[in-house]
Amino acid sequence: MELRVMRYFLAVAREESITAAAQALHVTQPTLSKQLMELEAELGKKLFLRGSRKITLTEEGMFFRKRAQEIIDLTEKTQAEFAAGEAETGDVYIGGGETRAMGLLAQTALKLHTLHPGIRFHLYSGNGQDVAERLDKGLLDFGLFVGLTDFKKYDYLRLPMADVWGLVLRKDHPLAALDRIRPGDLAGVPILCSRQAMIQNELSGWLGRDFASLNIVATYNLIYNASLMVEAGLGCALCIDGLLNTTGDSPLCFRPFEPRITAELVIAWKKYQVFSRAAKKFLELLQAG
């Protein structure tokens, strides 16, 4: 299976048309069609549903699209690392969830970029599970994790700060009159919860009962879109402080939990990782503080 054919496949998946993809790739339509049929024959799976107006992916096609994109990304990352050679250039790939700790990494990135303007940074936002998966596959150099994570596979550095858990809610919500949110205050309240929090069950000890006993009306991956649901009145969102503007004219506010719940912040990388020069310099600056 050639990288060229994977790029052909990704182009067709993106354009949803063999004609448009062929034009973008500067190949003939018959050539592209032949390559796709040979790819399906090699895999023994049907990847496309060919309609009268557009081409869509089968379930197997969607899976292959994810894998093909990962392979292409890793290939390009590797090529860029070799191309950088001994020069003070290169790329640093960082993944992380939504947290103010990204500001600490931003300060380190600024220091490195000031010293070596040829170094570039690539950020990937996702929950802990997403970041760990990309870290394991070599698509990221570093992963920033919030709260509980199994670090057996990683080396890591604990950051000198912690996130505070609480509730984002409308300023006209009855609970907004409280300075702190206690476990009993959540009884019956419609809740939006991050999927990461549900998977790791970070708040179960504080709650004192099964997490499923909450009235969870929605789950979210990143908080901004969830905040629009809160603003519309769907419910209140469990999240960490500092991710949303809750000051001034904002219709939202944040109330921390009582007793206080904090989540430690860790930046991790694969054990025995062979870093590019750029990633190695980034880590050295981060460790130096």
C-alpha atoms as one frame of an Amber mdcrd trajectory, in Angstrom:
protein
   0.000   0.000   0.000   1.606   3.237  -1.164   1.424   6.644   0.504   0.497
   8.108  -2.860  -2.635   5.940  -3.012  -3.554   6.926   0.548  -3.330  10.576
  -0.485  -5.562   9.795  -3.475  -8.094   8.162  -1.173  -8.058  11.094   1.256
  -8.558  13.557  -1.587 -11.639  11.697  -2.834 -13.000  11.436   0.717 -12.507
  15.179   1.149 -13.947  16.244  -2.214 -16.704  13.594  -2.256 -16.111  13.416
  -6.000 -13.619  11.545  -8.178 -13.759  14.303 -10.799 -12.991  17.084  -8.295
 -10.301  15.007  -6.590  -8.649  14.190  -9.916  -8.505  17.886 -10.757  -7.008
  18.735  -7.365  -4.434  15.944  -7.687  -3.637  16.715 -11.345  -4.282  13.136
 -12.449  -6.797  11.760 -14.903 -10.144  10.503 -13.679  -9.649   6.962 -15.098
  -6.265   6.723 -13.363  -7.745   7.782 -10.045 -10.720   5.412 -10.369  -8.370
   2.522 -11.165  -6.185   3.270  -8.116  -9.225   3.337  -5.823 -10.565   0.039
  -7.134  -7.151  -1.561  -6.646  -7.053  -0.189  -3.095 -10.455  -1.708  -2.302
  -9.320  -5.015  -3.810  -6.106  -4.959  -1.743  -8.017  -4.322   1.474 -10.852
  -6.658   0.592 -13.347  -4.003   1.676 -15.688  -1.593  -0.042 -14.594   1.921
   0.943 -16.971   4.083  -1.100 -20.659   4.313  -1.889 -20.824   5.808  -5.348
 -23.969   7.927  -5.727 -25.236   9.920  -8.684 -24.066  13.247  -7.240 -21.385
  12.470  -4.679 -19.293   9.721  -3.185 -19.646   8.852   0.492 -17.597   6.585
   2.728 -18.715   3.224   4.017 -18.095   2.343   7.661 -14.866   0.643   6.586
 -14.026   3.722   4.526 -14.407   6.008   7.553 -12.112   3.769   9.570  -9.537
   3.688   6.783  -9.741   7.476   6.440  -8.755   7.879  10.087  -5.875   5.433
   9.771  -4.664   6.841   6.450  -4.638  10.379   7.825  -2.660   9.249  10.867
  -0.111   7.518   8.624   0.253  10.571   6.379   0.577  12.894   9.394   3.252
  10.706  10.982   5.117  10.425   7.678   5.134  14.195   7.194   6.195  14.727
  10.811   9.105  12.312  10.343  10.156  13.922   7.061  10.099  17.365   8.672
  12.261  16.149  11.570  14.890  14.749   9.198  14.732  17.854   7.019  15.506
  20.042  10.035  18.785  18.165  10.569  21.215  20.071  12.782  19.637  23.442
  12.058  17.799  25.274  14.828  14.474  24.731  13.115  11.777  22.100  13.307
   8.348  21.404  14.723   6.969  20.719  18.188   3.632  18.889  18.477   1.628
  19.450  21.671  -1.778  18.053  22.586  -3.935  18.931  25.545  -7.330  19.481
  27.017  -8.766  22.854  27.857  -6.818  24.258  30.784  -5.103  27.482  31.802
  -1.902  25.458  32.073  -1.599  25.829  28.312  -0.551  29.386  29.137   2.558
  28.015  30.876   3.421  26.004  27.785   2.785  29.102  25.678   5.360  31.029
  27.702   7.885  28.247  27.133   7.065  28.228  23.422   7.623  31.985  23.271
  11.046  31.654  24.916  12.049  28.942  22.453  10.700  30.828  19.436  12.578
  33.955  20.542  15.814  31.977  20.708  15.120  29.993  17.534  12.546  31.680
  15.251  12.665  28.742  12.839  10.896  26.426  15.287   7.130  26.048  14.800
   4.447  24.747  17.145   1.414  22.602  16.338  -1.413  22.348  18.878  -4.036
  19.630  19.099  -7.028  20.070  21.416  -8.884  17.067  22.783  -9.728  15.203
  25.954  -7.237  12.979  27.761  -8.176   9.855  25.826  -7.751  11.608  22.466
  -4.403  13.093  23.449  -3.075   9.786  24.833  -4.019   7.974  21.630  -2.147
  10.477  19.458   0.801  10.489  21.856   1.031   6.684  21.696   1.007   6.761
  17.894   3.827   9.290  17.711   1.630  12.053  16.307   2.388  14.256  19.332
   5.634  14.985  21.149   3.935  16.054  24.383   0.532  15.655  25.976  -0.921
  17.966  28.619  -3.227  16.051  30.945  -5.735  17.293  33.500  -6.465  15.102
  36.498  -6.277  11.332  36.742  -4.274   9.524  34.058  -2.314   6.273  33.999
   1.279   7.369  33.389   2.908   3.917  33.322   3.747   4.319  29.651   5.079
   7.856  29.984   7.717  10.048  31.492   6.194  13.228  32.807   6.609  16.526
  34.582   4.099  17.803  37.124   3.316  21.455  36.521   3.364  23.940  39.433
  -0.340  24.687  39.239  -3.700  22.948  39.487  -7.150  23.424  37.970 -10.214
  24.012  40.137 -13.471  22.181  39.441 -16.845  23.847  39.676 -20.057  24.700
  37.874 -20.678  27.118  35.001 -24.234  28.419  35.062 -26.358  31.365  34.041
 -26.184  34.377  36.334 -29.968  34.229  36.755 -29.876  30.564  37.861 -30.895
  29.983  41.518 -27.519  28.383  42.297 -25.726  31.549  41.154 -26.693  33.115
  44.486 -24.319  30.700  46.238 -20.590  31.320  46.700 -19.816  27.592  46.578
 -21.575  24.536  45.181 -21.955  21.566  47.553 -22.922  17.990  46.563 -26.521
  18.359  47.746 -26.999  21.477  45.607 -26.825  19.382  42.421 -29.839  17.202
  43.231 -32.176  17.286  40.237 -30.221  20.011  38.448 -29.778  19.381  34.680
 -26.048  18.853  34.182 -23.714  19.001  31.196 -20.594  16.935  31.860 -17.326
  16.496  29.989 -16.940  12.983  28.636 -13.468  12.804  30.169 -14.855  13.498
  33.632 -17.440  10.758  33.147 -14.838   8.228  31.989 -12.384   8.944  34.798
 -15.103   9.575  37.365 -12.990  12.262  38.980 -15.870  13.772  40.910 -17.447
  10.617  42.343 -15.679  10.844  45.703 -16.771  14.430  46.186 -20.339  13.671
  45.207 -20.638  10.819  47.699 -22.869   8.739  45.456 -22.917   7.136  42.024
 -22.070   9.670  39.344 -24.942   8.311  37.247 -27.362   9.622  39.866 -26.848
  13.119  38.501 -29.379  14.461  36.018 -26.969  14.477  33.062 -28.726  16.002
  30.052 -25.690  16.306  27.774 -22.001  15.501  27.472 -19.333  17.585  25.787
 -15.770  17.368  24.587 -14.711  21.032  24.667 -16.363  23.608  26.893 -17.075
  26.473  24.473 -19.931  24.752  22.648 -21.241  23.440  25.963 -21.316  27.006
  27.282 -23.721  27.952  24.496 -26.045  25.199  25.723 -25.758  26.571  29.252
 -26.452  30.065  27.976 -29.554  28.770  26.187 -30.804  27.330  29.481 -30.296
  23.606  28.903 -28.491  23.152  32.217 -25.285  23.816  34.179 -21.870  22.547
  33.085 -19.305  20.774  35.244 -15.920  22.155  34.239 -12.694  23.719  35.469
 -12.264  27.398  36.191 -10.768  29.974  33.864 -11.791  28.504  30.507 -14.671
  30.888  29.848 -15.167  34.603  30.228 -17.653  34.891  33.095 -17.006  38.552
  33.866 -18.612  41.794  32.787 -21.518  41.404  30.385 -21.224  37.630  30.165
 -24.523  35.919  31.041 -22.561  33.120  32.731 -20.756  32.728  36.043 -18.533
  30.119  37.688 -19.015  28.700  41.179 -16.315  26.415  42.672 -17.144  23.212
  44.498 -17.046  22.944  48.276 -15.102  21.021  49.507 -12.610  22.271  46.944
 -11.644  19.862  44.150  -8.453  20.395  42.209  -6.971  18.481  39.295  -3.199
  18.226  38.967  -1.648  19.136  35.654   0.985  16.985  33.988   2.874  17.197
  30.713   3.888  13.743  29.515   5.820  12.077  26.705   6.436   8.482  25.683
   9.102   6.580  27.572  12.336   6.201  25.612  11.109   8.905  23.252  13.657
  10.022  20.674  12.939  13.722  20.343  13.609  15.992  17.419  16.049  18.802
  18.210  13.148  21.241  18.469  11.141  19.063  20.868  14.242  18.385  22.984
  14.938  22.103  23.349  11.308  22.730  24.301  11.506  20.131  27.073  14.810
  21.526  28.357  13.281  25.002  28.681  10.182  23.611  30.351  12.260  21.652
  32.881  14.392  24.707  33.582  11.252  26.634  34.516
